[in-house]
C-alpha cells in the first residue's frame, strides 16, 4: 500500500525532515500522525463474523471494524438482546409474553405488553390492514391442524368441518390494541403467533444494537432474514444470494444475487415445508380466509424494505395474495420492492419483479 500526504509519500516526507532543524519537528510529527491515521483506516480494519443460535435457527453477524474491537463483549450483548426478544415472542416458552397472552381466555381483559411486543404488534396491525388480511398473526391453530406447527407433520387433509370450526377463532381483528399500549381479546379463543415477523424484528434490533456500538458497516442474518448497512471491507455493497426455490435444490443453491445496502431482505417460500397427496402439493403457507394452503403457483417471494420486520411479514402476505395482487400492493408501498417466483404448469420457474428490484440484480 502506497500512502501519500499531499504530493509526497509518507516515507518521502520523513526523509525530507531535517533532524537538526527544530522547525522540521512539527512537519515530522504531522507526517507521522497522518501516516498512522491512514494506516489505521486502511490496515486496521477487518471483517469480523459472529455466529450463534436463536429462535430455533442460527444467526450470523458480519461487521467491518477495528482489529481491536472486543468481539466477545459484542457477542454477549447480541445474545442477551436476542434472548429478551425470544422470551417475549416464542410460543415454545410457556412463560413467554406471547404464551401468557394466548393462555388468557377472558374477553376485554387488559393485558400489558413490553415495548418490544408493542412495537411488533403495531407493525403486525399495519401488515394486516395493508394486505387485506393476507398476513394474519392468528392463523397458527390452522397451521397446527394441517400438521405444520408445533406437532408432528400429519400428511393428511383435515375435514371441512375441522377447518370451519377453527376459522371462527381466526382473525387479527379479534385483538384490540389500545392507545395506552394494552392488548385486549375480542374473542376468548383467539391466539397469536408472530413467528413470521419475529425473526425480522430480531434482525432490526441487532442492527440497532450495532449502530449504538458505533458499527456503521455490517450485515445481520437470522434464519435467512437479512439487514445490511454500509459497505463491506472492500468498500462495495454487501452481496446477498436468494435461494433457488426448488425442492431438489441444495440448501445454498442461489437463484439470484443482489446488492443490499441500508435495506432489509426477507424471503418466504413453499418449497421446503410441504406434503403431497395424489400429486397435489399442500404447503405450510395458508390463506387465513379459506383455511387451506395456497395454490396460486407462487413458490418464493423476496421483499426488500426499510425494516426486516415489515419485509418478513410482507413476504408471507404476497405468498398468499399471488403475484398479480402482490406486485400491485408492493407498487403502492413506499420503500418496498419484490421478486416473486412462480412455478408454471410446465414446471418452469418464472420471475416477476417490481421495477426497483431490477436495479439491484447482479445476475
NUKOLRO-924395 format. One record per atom (N, C-alpha, C): x, y, z; residue in one letter. Coordinates in steps of 0.001 Angstrom, whole numbers, plus 500000, padded with zeros to 6 digits. Layout:
XYZA/...
//
This chain:
500856498804500000X/500000500000500000X/500882501233500000X/500661502196499079X/501482503396498951X/500693504569499505X/501076505054500685X/500348506129501345X/500985507465501001X/500173508499500701X/500693509807500341X/500103510879501227X/500868511932501442X/500411513128502143X/500701514289501222X/499656514916500693X/499865515915499643X/500326515212498391X/501491515676497837X/502042515053496627X/503216514146496941X/503496513911498211X/504628513099498604X/504151511882499383X/504919510786499237X/504620509623500058X/505032509909501478X/504519509085502416X/504870509267503822X/506358509094504033X/506957508137503358X/508392507898503523X/509198509086503003X/508772509685501880X/509479510858501352X/509408512026502313X/508222512223502915X/508078513334503877X/509019513141505055X/509138511898505519X/510009511627506664X/511469511851506302X/511866511449505080X/513261511614504667X/513624513085504531X/512659513888504101X/512925515310503860X/512975516130505138X/512531515542506254X/512554516279507515X/513980516341508051X/514437517533508432X/515794517698508967X/515786517446510460X/516646516530510906X/516727516220512330X/517446517331513096X/518162518191512351X/518920519250513035X/518090520508513208X/517195520715512295X/516393521938512347X/515139521744513161X/515009522440514261X/513836522276515127X/512516522558514436X/512487523535513505X/511205523802512846X/510652522593512098X/511557521648511728X/511098520487510986X/510393519455511865X/510560519560513178X/509932518576514075X/508408518563513933X/507841519747513738X/506400519808513561X/505940519082512313X/506736519268511229X/506404518572509986X/506547517073510147X/507608516664510858X/507846515244511091X/506699514611511864X/506269515301512925X/505188514788513748X/503877514727512952X/503617515778512168X/502386515806511379X/502357514674510359X/503522514462509700X/503605513389508709X/503399512032509350X/504026511852510517X/503915510571511213X/502484510301511649X/501820511328512193X/500440511151512640X/499495510901511476X/499762511600510358X/498931511391509172X/499073509970508654X/500320509485508611X/500560508119508162X/499884507113509084X/499948507380510398X/499335506471511359X/497822506430511182X/497239507591510932X/495792507641510735X/495382506876509482X/496170507057508412X/495867506354507175X/496035504856507330X/497092504470508040X/497317503046508286X/496184502450509107X/495721503209510101X/494633502724510950X/493368502518510141X/493086503484509231X/491869503378508453X/491915502284507403X/493103502025506853X/493212501080505745X/493613499679506173X/494516499610507156X/495087498320507506X/494494497701508760X/493942498535509638X/493482498010510919X/491990497657510907X/491392497626509721X/490003497200509595X/489964495729509191X/489019495015509730X/488844493610509345X/487354493278509360X/487004492202508663X/485634491719508685X/485518490650509747X/484697490933510737X/484527490044511884X/483200489305511739X/483197488003511976X/481991487187511872X/481626486637513250X/480401486885513658X/479882486387514937X/478681485495514637X/478660484301515197X/477561483367514937X/476971482853516239X/475751482319516133X/475099481755517316X/473757481165516940X/472970480833517942X/471641480255517732X/470589481103518446X/469426481182517811X/468296481903518404X/467025481525517659X/465893481580518329X/464578481373517717X/464492480066516924X/465166479038517390X/465125477754516726X/465928477688515446X/466777478665515196X/467596478702513991X/468960479296514330X/469700479700513316X/471028480270513541X/471039481746513167X/472044482451513676X/472260483832513252X/473719484035512875X/473932484981511972X/475283485386511567X/475328486903511516X/476344487461512151X/476562488903512123X/477962489149511577X/478042489937510508X/479335490322509943X/479501491824510126X/480634492232510664X/480892493655510849X/482276494005510316X/482400495225509826X/483704495760509443X/484112496706510556X/485161496331511283X/485523497090512472X/487021497055512701X/487468497880513631X/488871497925514020X/489306496574514570X/490555496209514317X/491064494910514767X/491018494769516280X/490935495890516979X/490924495839518436X/489512495753519017X/488500495633518148X/487123495552518617X/486929494317519496X/486308494517520652X/486078493412521598X/484874492599521120X/485136491540520362X/484048490746519786X/483354489873520827X/484067489462521852X/483447488647522901X/482347489427523611X/482629490674523928X/481642491522524591X/480470491805523658X/480765492029522365X/479709492301521405X/478800491083521244X/479371489899521147X/478563488683521036X/477674488506522263X/478207488817523434X/477417488707524655X/476203489628524603X/476398490843524123X/475290491799524014X/474259491331522983X/474734490773521874X/473832490263520844X/472983489123521396X/473636488176522069X/472919487021522624X/471898487445523679X/472272488405524511X/471353488882525548X/470136489558524932X/470362490347523868X/469229491036523226X/468303490033522548X/468857489046521891X/468030488035521233X/467273487186522249X/467890486953523388X/467212486198524444X/465994486967524950X/466129488281525082X/464997489120525508X/463839489024524506X/464156489085523223X/463117489019522193X/462452487647522191X/463254486609522321X/462709485248522337X/461801485037523543X/462191485587524682X/461388485460525894X/460060486193525752X/460018487150524865X/458785487898524635X/457867487188523631X/458453486620522553X/457625486212521415X/457664484737521052X/458343483909521820X/458395482487521491X/457194481742522065X/456455481064521193X/455327480248521653X/455806478922522238X/457099478646522128X/457657477407522678X/458037477564524152X/458049478801524633X/458346479060526044X/457029479308526776X/456670478453527724X/455367478598528396X/455213479878529199X/456340480470529616X/456257481701530409X/456563482950529584X/456637482800528276X/456898483966527430X/455691484892527433X/455916486091526975X/454849487092526926X/453694486623526034X/454038486108524870X/453004485681523927X/452250484452524433X/452936483543525129X/452275482352525677X/451293482739526776X/451659483729527566X/450755484185528628X/449525484872528037X/449718485603526942X/448572486216526267X/447651485142525690X/448238484119525085X/447436483051524482X/446663482259525532X/447218482188526742X/446545481445527814X/445382482223528424X/445289483505528080X/444200484344528581X/442921484033527797X/441843483765528505X/440593483384527830X/439420484279528214X/439733485480528662X/438664486405529024X/438621487578528049X/437433487870527582X/437254488953526621X/437419490302527313X/438118491204526630X/438309492599527073X/439086492732528385X/439813491701528777X/440705491841529933X/442007492483529480X/442436493493530216X/443629494248529831X/444886493392530000X/445710493341528951X/446968492591529000X/448111493551528680X/448962493796529662X/450073494722529491X/451220494043528748X/451801494764527786X/452879494191526987X/454142495057527081X/455267494436526754X/456554495131526757X/456654496048525539X/457683496873525541X/457906497784524418X/458174496991523135X/458936495900523237X/459213495057522071X/457920494494521491X/457105493910522352X/455858493286521913X/454928494318521291X/454869495470521911X/454012496538521405X/454458496972520011X/455760497134519833X/456289497551518534X/455917496547517448X/456104495264517724X/455796494227516743X/454302494184516452X/453476494378517470X/452028494361517257X/451558495540516399X/452211496683516530X/451873497840515695X/452199497542514235X/453370496948513989X/453742496555512625X/452785495481512114X/452423494542512994X/451506493459512622X/450149494006512188X/449636494967512939X/448344495570512593X/448433496286511249X/449554496948511010X/449775497643509745X/449810496650508582X/450504495527508767X/450571494499507735X/449188493900507457X/448468493614508508X/447126493030508368X/446224493944507552X/446278495237507844X/445419496194507142X/445860496406505691X/447160496557505477X/447655496847504132X/447521495659503195X/447555494444503739X/447466493249502895X/446053492682502820X/445107493382503407X/443725492916503380X/443541491591504089X/444343491353505124X/444221490136505900X/445026488962505367X/445806489167504293X/446638488081503771X/447724487707504778X/448228488706505508X/449073488396506665X/448178488433507891X/448229487366508683X/447374487279509869X/448108486491510949X/448399487171512048X/449159486547513130X/448350485632514029X/447095485346513653X/446260484459514475X/446002483106513804X/446696482819512709X/446382481653511884X/446997480350512413X/447795480424513474X/448541479249513933X/447678478013514227X/446477478121514814X/445664476907515022X/445410476134513734X/445214476834512631X/445037476176511343X/446337475534510865X/447451476214511105X/448764475658510757X/448990474348511507X/448625474337512787X/448748473111513583X/447830472007513058X/446614472387512684X/445657471415512172X/446196470705510926X/446872471448510080X/447443470889508859X/448756470146509106X/449240470183510343X/450455469445510676X/451748470180510414X/451676471503510276X/452878472282510008X/453348473076511225X/452694472890512361X/453030473683513535X/453929472956514501X/453586473087515781X/454413472500516835X/454348470974516828X/453234470415516376X/453062468966516379X/453756468328515179X/453862467012515202X/454480466281514108X/453618466381512850X/454276466488511683X/453550466621510427X/452656465411510186X/451394465690509785X/450392464626509654X/450317464039508245X/450585464879507242X/450451464458505836X/449036463988505502X/448062464628506125X/446653464340505826X/445897465653505677X/444811465610504900X/443996466801504684X/442868466829505714X/442761467898506497X/441686467985507501X/440314468047506834X/439303467741507596X/437941467822507072X/437483469280507006X/436483469517506176X/435914470861506071X/435378471318507421X/434782470385508157X/434209470724509471X/435299471173510442X/436439470485510424X/437543470860511319X/438069472249510980X/438204472521509699X/438710473823509255X/437734474943509615X/436459474732509334X/435451475755509626X/435347476043511122X/435505475017511925X/435431475194513373X/436549476115513868X/437770475915513353X/438900476738513786X/438858478137513185X/438300478275512006X/438241479592511364X/437467480603512198X/436598480129513078X/435852481044513956X/436782481799514908X/437958481211515167X/438897481816516116X/440023482576515411X/439924482685514090X/440994483289513303X/440608484696512864X/441545485609512978X/441316486985512535X/442031487966513439X/442987488700512884X/443748489653513695X/442853490760514245X/441732490985513585X/440786491996514059X/440136491593515385X/440307490340515783X/439752489862517055X/440624490272518247X/441721490978517962X/442604491501519016X/442619493022518908X/442426493661520016X/442403495122520033X/443646495654520733X/444256496645520110X/445435497306520672X/445038498719521084X/445140499010522379X/444704500317522868X/445797501359522670X/445413502612522697X/446366503711522548X/447355503739523708X/446959503184524840X/447850503150526012X/448849501993525939X/448711501133524925X/449668500053524754X/449258498742525401X/447960498515525582X/447467497243526136X/446791496421525034X/446807495109525203X/446097494218524293X/444813493740524954X/443783493559524132X/442511493028524595X/442027491992523583X/441423490918524063X/440826489928523177X/439355490255522952X/438958490223521689X/437544490361521367X/436870488996521265X/437695487957521235X/437208486577521160X/438056485753522117X/437421484976522966X/438142484291524047X/439191483302523547X/438966482693522385X/439854481630521912X/440889482077520883X/440928483364520555X/441914483836519591X/443311483776520212X/444289483367519417X/445675483279519889X/446603483937518874X/447812484239519321X/448805484916518481X/450003484011518205X/450557484155517011X/451860483588516683X/452544484590515759X/453639485159516235X/454335486216515490X/455603485707514818X/455690484382514621X/456912483786514070X/457265484361512701X/456255484739511913X/456524485230510561X/457117486633510522X/457170487312511662X/457840488620511697X/458826488747512863X/458849487775513763X/459724487863514936X/461202487818514556X/461558486963513583X/462958486906513156X/463369488235512532X/462456488799511735X/462739490094511139X/462940491167512191X/462116491124513234X/462277492085514328X/463619491878515025X/464010490626515204X/465310490333515805X/466440490921514986X/466347490796513671X/467360491373512776X/467435492890512969X/466282493544512973X/466249495003513141X/466852495440514473X/466570494678515513X/467067495051516836X/468577494864516958X/469123493838516330X/470573493670516352X/471238494750515512X/470602495140514414X/471121496257513622X/471165497532514465X/470115497752515239X/470067498924516116X/471152498846517189X/471365497677517724X/472412497474518736X/473794497787518151X/474052497323516937X/475353497553516305X/475588499041516068X/474554499744515631X/474705501194515434X/475030501890516755X/474367501449517819X/474638502026519139X/476067501750519588X/476648500669519089X/478033500314519411X/479030501030518498X/478530501868517615X/479409502615516726X/479810501869515472X/479133500783515171X/479434499999513969X/478543500498512830X/479170500961511740X/478416501524510627X/478265500554509464X/479190499611509344X/479193498680508221X/478988497256508731X/477823496660508405X/477525495342508960X/476452494639508153X/476339493344508387X/475259492521507838X/474759491611508947X/473451491593509148X/472824490750510173X/471894489767509489X/472006488497509839X/471133487467509268X/470635486529510360X/469325486337510412X/468716485375511335X/467776484489510519X/468103483211510423X/467252482277509702X/466944482684508278X/467881483357507611X/467691483763506220X/467160485166506031X/466707485828507105X/466236487213507009X/467421488132507300X/467544489222506526X/468801489974506489X/468582491481506552X/469524492161507202X/469649493606507063X/471124493913506817X/471393494766505829X/472768495145505505X/472907496661505583X/473983497103506220X/474233498541506361X/475645498866505888X/475786500025505258X/477112500468504846X/477711499588503764X/479003499262503951X/479742498532502923X/480577497408503524X/481026496539502638X/481981495517503043X/483355496162503228X/484330495382503633X/485683495901503840X/486282496437502541X/485887495857501395X/486420496304500111X/485669497501499537X/484836498141500366X/484104499353500005X/482957499095499017X/482600497843498800X/481476497520497938X/480247497199498772X/479081497275498115X/477840496926498814X/477857495446499174X/477124495094500204X/477001493698500588X/476249492941499495X/476719491751499189X/476066490927498176X/475379489741498847X/474116489535498485X/473293488532499158X/472647487633498110X/472629486342498380X/472009485390497472X/470599485029497898X/469718484860496912X/468356484385497142X/468310482921496724X/467798482079497598X/467814480639497363X/467066480217496104X/467559479149495490X/466874478516494380X/465607477846494918X/464416478258494441X/463169477734495026X/462698476412494411X/463523475409494535X/463172474063494080X/463416473085495209X/462523472107495370X/462656471156496471X/463916470318496355X/464406470077495118X/465596469253494929X/466891470054494995X/466776471394495094X/467971472239495120X/468697472119496454X/470019472269496426X/470820472273497648X/470436473481498495X/470683473378499792X/470269474440500720X/470854475801500344X/472064475806499775X/472722477078499467X/472769477365497963X/471958476638497174X/471874476933495747X/471244478312495547X/471832479123494656X/471428480525494515X/470619480749493242X/469498481423493380X/468627481785492252X/468994483167491710X/469176484124492608X/469557485476492240X/470531486028493275X/471384486950492832X/472285487671493725X/471962489151493618X/471873489821494759X/471543491249494755X/472528492032495609X/472663493312495293X/473380494256496151X/472409494750497216X/472854494787498461X/471990495238499549X/472744496245500398X/472194497433500514X/472850498499501266X/471802499338501990X/471882499334503316X/470940500076504163X/469486499673503909X/469298498379503662X/467987497809503408X/467899496408504011X/466665495936504156X/466422494578504648X/465954493697503506X/466211492396503631X/465745491404502672X/465138490230503426X/463919489866503073X/463263488699503673X/462648487859502558X/462732486549502700X/462213485632501688X/461300484597502336X/460172484332501675X/459247483290502101X/459061482330500936X/458932481024501239X/458773480054500167X/457999478828500610X/457535478061499612X/456759476856499924X/457497475574499532X/458748475691499138X/459467474571498533X/460223473701499543X/460178474023500818X/460853473229501840X/459863472478502736X/458779473166503089X/457860472622504084X/456490472353503445X/456272471109502994X/455023470752502327X/454870469228502328X/453686468777501947X/453499467348501691X/452651467194500430X/452683466022499843X/451939465761498612X/451027464552498772X/449827464662498236X/448868463551498215X/448249463498496819X/448362462359496168X/447809462159494822X/448276463235493840X/449552463591493953X/450131464552493031X/449851466009493343X/449089466283494393X/448794467670494770X/449645468072495959X/450221469260495859X/451099469770496914X/450307470614497906X/450553470379499203X/449966471174500281X/451114471809501063X/451244473128500985X/452363473809501641X/451942474370502996X/452940474812503737X/452687475359505073X/452153476785505021X/452132477388503832X/451614478757503690X/450101478682503504X/449361479130504508X/447900479037504484X/447249480381504189X/446140480326503488X/445311481505503292X/444398481620504505X/444544482670505317X/443733482784506536X/442232482818506266X/441838483252505076X/440409483380504775X/439769482037504423X/440507481167503749X/439950479874503344X/440305478755504315X/441449478913505008X/441917477874505907X/442700476786505194X/442937476962503891X/443653475968503091X/445017476507502639X/445958475599502361X/447240476030501779X/447009476740500453X/447822477749500188X/447676478492498933X/448043477594497756X/447401477836496612X/447670477050495403X/447707477965494191X/448399479101494327X/448454480106493271X/449718480022492414X/450545479020492657X/451754478850491865X/452969479579492384X/452791480492493332X/453927481233493881X/454756480303494776X/456040480176494461X/456911479297495248X/457891480070496119X/458107481345495779X/459055482140496563X/458766483620496394X/458870484351497492X/458731485810497470X/459868486419498272X/460592487335497654X/461654488077498341X/461281489555498356X/461343490143499537X/460974491545499722X/462187492338500214X/462449493459499575X/463442494418500064X/462679495610500623X/462977495982501868X/462263497087502512X/463186497772503513X/462672498830504130X/463487499593505078X/463735498835506366X/462784498009506789X/462957497211508005X/462705495744507702X/463396494881508431X/463233493453508211X/461922492943508809X/461425493598509839X/460145493223510428X/459042493299509379X/458992494423508680X/457964494621507658X/458206493709506464X/459459493592506025X/459786492736504874X/459412491287505145X/459661490838506357X/459372489462506756X/457882489148506615X/457053490019507166X/455611489811507101X/455053489997505708X/455575490964504970X/455073491239503627X/455379490074502685X/456526489427502858X/456868488272502018X/455835487158502195X/455431486914503436X/454399485911503707X/453069486310503071X/452715487578503202X/451434488054502662X/451374487916501143X/452451488255500451X/452468488173498990X/452393486714498531X/452956485796499311X/452803484369499005X/451315484012498938X/450544484566499851X/449107484288499925X/448350485015498815X/448727486235498519X/447990487078497582X/448170486642496126X/449311486047495803X/449604485724494417X/450396486833493748X/450972486543492576X/451934487501492009X/451273488779491489X/450061488709490947X/449445489911490390X/449043490892491491X/448297490409492466X/447893491281493576X/449102491699494410X/450056490782494548X/451253491084495318X/452070492195494691X/452288492128493382X/453020493189492683X/452287494522492780X/450976494478492641X/450188495708492727X/450317496345494105X/450321495513495147X/450465496036496506X/451838496653496709X/452886495935496322X/454248496431496522X/454456497742495767X/453856497855494605X/453969499086493822X/453401500270494585X/452382500034495388X/451746501128496153X/452527501488497409X/453397500593497875X/454103500801499132X/455412501560498915X/455659502533499755X/456895503308499663X/458069502514500247X/459170502471499513X/460394501858500021X/460439500350499943X/459495499718499267X/459459498259499178X/459602497806497729X/460337496715497533X/460498496089496224X/460345494588496401X/460076493874495287X/459864492441495428X/460310491644494217X/460639490389494476X/460859489375493452X/459929488217493781X/459066487856492836X/458107486770493029X/458403485685492000X/458628484477492480X/458925483363491589X/457696482453491529X/457230482196490314X/456026481397490095X/456394480126489331X/455854478998489775X/456030477746489053X/454859477570488089X/455160477541486806X/454125477348485799X/453704475873485761X/452625475581485056X/452120474204484969X/453132473262484333X/454049473827483549X/455097473026482907X/456248472697483854X/456238473336485031X/457332473162485976X/458383474243485866X/458270475077484841X/459225476174484652X/459020477253485707X/460136477841486178X/460071478937487135X/460146480270486395X/459205481154486695X/459151482467486041X/459260483548487105X/460139484529486862X/460349485628487799X/459451486817487457X/458789487341488471X/458059488595488368X/458642489534489421X/458945490759489020X/459576491653489989X/459138493091489784X/459221493834490863X/458898495256490810X/460015495995490073X/459699497167489582X/460656497926488767X/461953498210489524X/461835498577490794X/463025498915491576X/463925497732491859X/463360496527491841X/464173495342492134X/465207495101491049X/464914495491489811X/465850495261488709X/467160496018488907X/467125497093489676X/468329497920489851X/469339497279490800X/468923496254491544X/469855495633492480X/470235494216492069X/469711493751490909X/470111492442490392X/471591492452490012X/472272491359490268X/473649491198489814X/473770490040488830X/472707489250488661X/472745488148487697X/471371487953487059X/
//
